[in-house]
Amino acid sequence: MKIALAQLNATVGDIDGNTHKTIHAYAQADAQGADLVIFNELAITGYPPKDLLLKPSFVRRNIAALEHLALKLNGKAAALVGFVDTNASPDGVPLHNAAALLHGGKRIAVAHKSLLPTYDVFDEHRYFEPAKECTVVDVPLAGKSRRIAITICEDLWTDDECFSGRRYHRRPIDEIAQRGVDLIVNLSASPFVIDKQAFRQKMLAGHARKAGCPVMLCNQVGGNDELIFDGGSFVVAADGTLTNRARAFETDILLADLDSDEKLIADYPEALASVNDALVLGTRDYVRKCGFENVVIGLSGGIDSAVTCAIAVEALGADKVLGVALPSRYSSDHSVSDAESLAKQLGVEFQEIAIREIHAAAEETLTPHFGERPPDVTEENMQARVRGLLLMSLSNKFGRLLLTTGNKSELSVGYCTLYGDMCGGLAVISDVPKIMVYDLARWMNERAGREIIPESTITKPPSAELRPDQHDQQSLPPYDVLDGILRRYIELEMSVDEIVADGFDLETVRDIARKVDQNEYKRKQMATGLKVTSRAFGVGRRMPIAARFQY
Amino acid sequence: MKIALAQLNATVGDIDGNTHKTIHAYAQADAQGADLVIFNELAITGYPPKDLLLKPSFVRRNIAALEHLALKLNGKAAALVGFVDTNASPDGVPLHNAAALLHGGKRIAVAHKSLLPTYDVFDEHRYFEPAKECTVVDVPLAGKSRRIAITICEDLWTDDECFSGRRYHRRPIDEIAQRGVDLIVNLSASPFVIDKQAFRQKMLAGHARKAGCPVMLCNQVGGNDELIFDGGSFVVAADGTLTNRARAFETDILLADLDSDEKLIADYPEALASVNDALVLGTRDYVRKCGFENVVIGLSGGIDSAVTCAIAVEALGADKVLGVALPSRYSSDHSVSDAESLAKQLGVEFQEIAIREIHAAAEETLTPHFGERPPDVTEENMQARVRGLLLMSLSNKFGRLLLTTGNKSELSVGYCTLYGDMCGGLAVISDVPKIMVYDLARWMNERAGREIIPESTITKPPSAELRPDQHDQQSLPPYDVLDGILRRYIELEMSVDEIVADGFDLETVRDIARKVDQNEYKRKQMATGLKVTSRAFGVGRRMPIAARFQY
């Protein structure tokens, strides 16, 4: 029996386009002799469709597309297609996150998702009604009747070790194991997080051993706003061995022959490489799915804009990227020369636009209104905002999406200027801590076997260059300390006391926690940022702003 | 039997402050002879605590506060206090949205919420576990044992007429009516929406008749980020008659004597006045709870900034508001004079800062980089961004929160500049359609019995004044048409076809729908906006950005 896992790159809302891709992939898999083609979760609408689901007309269109697919996917192979199912009520609720088994021009069965993730970036209880039990169907495949359990993503995401906090009262895998099946399939849209693929495989291996049958997962691939779906669809045998795996970060059709002993396992990149590949895919898809081809990036000569630029070049091609240095009176000589050598090494167009004139005009205009007040952070922000104005003007004039370059560490503590360096449509490395930005830079140079990120950019002390002789460490602890505190405070939700018990200084931890909390208002207005850690700023972290935090 | 409804203004996260307010209000009600004091939902944490609930230390502090209250609320009166309950598991999950009945220094009973709203601005399934059944307790009050059903907000929010779309499988009111009780109490945090108070009263009157007993609801009051809680706590008798009502938009302790026939019903403002009062309260609380006292507003001479300024003055006092006119070479004479007379009529400080110099410097700097490209929206945005830079500089230098002035109609179609006029910490009228902005202006003048909003501001045709002879209606349909389409498309989720069937022009509707969808990226980065309609931009409307919409 041959089963194809078709991991496709859907655009959210593009029902026509997604349907077309589904038909095309089915034809390929059918021609290759697949008995069953499994698509990723909600293949028709793309995942996550968010509040498009509240539009009854959108749900109706998706049902019409499914009916169209039932007629079109009429080869030898059966197909399992993710869609939004709806009861017959006139207002179209309740909805189900569903999968339809299509064969011979007909809809044979429909499975509904049982476990609805409603945590982190997921909001499925907002839209869907859970199934009360798992769907198990008997399907004639390759001349024999096979009993198949159809599950959708979270349905198999139950594991004592890692998910004790989730409040599920049922574990579909227990029901399935009790009933006894020949095969468990899972339609998935599981976003990338560092090291998550290994966990997926381990968890499903456990399920396979428990149920005594193979388990196969078809994951979505591609970037949709902040989420990057990494593909890497796979099959584990009944004994838990990994037997087949699709490519990571690419559209792929994996054909798994369950009667063969041959293993076909595509590489899945190691941690740092996976972050790079995720950011590349996330950037490419965000830019293109927003209707852009070209981007513009402000190059400061520092590490963040350098890494962002290298990712953009890998995502879109050097000819689509414009790098702009925007020196001020406080810029060091190396800031422009480092920016320029980066641009040269990446082969991107480079421009230099001095902010001097506008900065001076702004000061002149404002001086009478500032009275006797001494210079403070206002003057620093002003420069960042002049840069934002210039970059947005280039963005508007030439239709280039502006990429913003802030890293997670500085966004955490508000070491960034709203409407200044925070300007832009996509925050490429907003979920990458500063130490990891350095690691990525070194990794990029190593992979290339040459200097792409200038060595001086990597080795010089980081500075915002918004006043004379400014350095990050005048306002912040060393980045290894900062990142250690931030990971505990933000990703692990540890209290100040608990972080101190881990060996950090009380005053430092308190100061950092306070800065994180006080800067919610900035992050409220930040660009969409690509998620790579277990907790990113954005839809997965919903903090109040006008609030008081106690330490 | 005397029951006090203590509608308090909690600051989210401020457990110490909220506990202190609770003790103070209890003492007052106890001194007035109350037998039972009912507080609003989650009085200890403030509503909505959002992802603070994911911090185990936060939940522990709230439990400690409840234990403290159990000891402190030790007068004659019993008390019902909203808090976050937790099971004994070490990671503090699952949580319950809960109410504790405290009396004589002890915790007598705890009720958990059954229905967890997970729609619009609500995310309760993200945090809480639902109760399996309603809590009914027998409490000795005023010398007799009374059987009381304790419900929390959404538990009573079931009504065939208006909420058929919600997927609740239980209706606590049915269970309560079947068991038979003397009294139903409801701890609530129900945010303001135009006309919602009348609906609340009607719905609870129905419940009272069904259960054959009085129903009383204690609502939170105050602004917490985008949500404005309007108070207006009330009691309906067993026959559905409204007998008592607390003040709207103010902290209040309503003492209801259930044995008296006297009606004590505070006014609840009519629709337009309620919008004004909501925006005033929402602005005051956002500014103050963020730690500010003063605000700055850009005054264009137009209706939006005029109404925003009037609201700020009512919220904070004229001495806390700075109005700034920022004329450009395209500004009409009346734009500055109208701004100035507004400032004079409201008694606020007024400054004029011309953007000419900075605008010219920006053009000079950019011209060589624009090449042969003709002027377009870039040049218009540039002016708005220079204004943003100036206003933010005043905000930074003087610690004044910048209020942004865009209305819902222009935000809907993207008739606004990101990092320009969208700069600011709070979008005061971002949920008020343009036509309603005009209505508010006229209402303000009428209430004052004099011209506050200059007549010429109300009567002149609206213009962004970003190029010569620009008027809104060059890019947009008349505002009554625009607002009619937007209400159907955004609030009612109607499709293009359905809106056309309501009598609007196909091309216009399609154009507006496209503009709404294409401008998600701007609204992603907008300031927190005060919610007054059934569907506001922000947390209650979660749309994808890199998506394709089909019409």
Interface residues (C-beta under 8 A of the other chain):
Chain A: T11 V12 G13 D14 I15 D16 G17 G46 P48 P49 K50 D51 L52 L54 K55 P56 S57 R61 S89 D91 V93 P94 T118 Y119 D123 H125 R126 E129 S164 G165 R167 G223 N224 D225 D285 Y286 K289 C290 Q351 I353 A354 I355 E357 I358 A360 A361 A362 E364 T365 L366 H369 F370 R373 D376 V377 T378 N381 M382 R385 V386 G388 L389 L390 M392 S393 L394 N396 K397 F398 L418 Y419 C423 G425 E493 M494 S495 D497 E498 Y521 K524 Q525 M526 A527 T528 V539 R541 R542 M543 P544 I545 A546 A547 R548 F549 Q550
Chain B: T11 V12 G13 D14 I15 D16 G17 G46 P48 P49 K50 D51 L52 L54 K55 P56 S57 R61 S89 D91 V93 P94 T118 Y119 D123 H125 R126 E129 S164 G165 R167 G223 N224 D225 D285 Y286 K289 C290 Q351 I353 A354 I355 E357 I358 A360 A361 A362 E364 T365 L366 H369 F370 R373 D376 V377 T378 N381 M382 R385 V386 G388 L389 L390 M392 S393 L394 N396 K397 F398 L418 Y419 C423 G425 E493 M494 S495 D497 E498 Y521 K524 Q525 M526 A527 T528 V539 R541 R542 M543 P544 I545 A546 A547 R548 F549 Q550
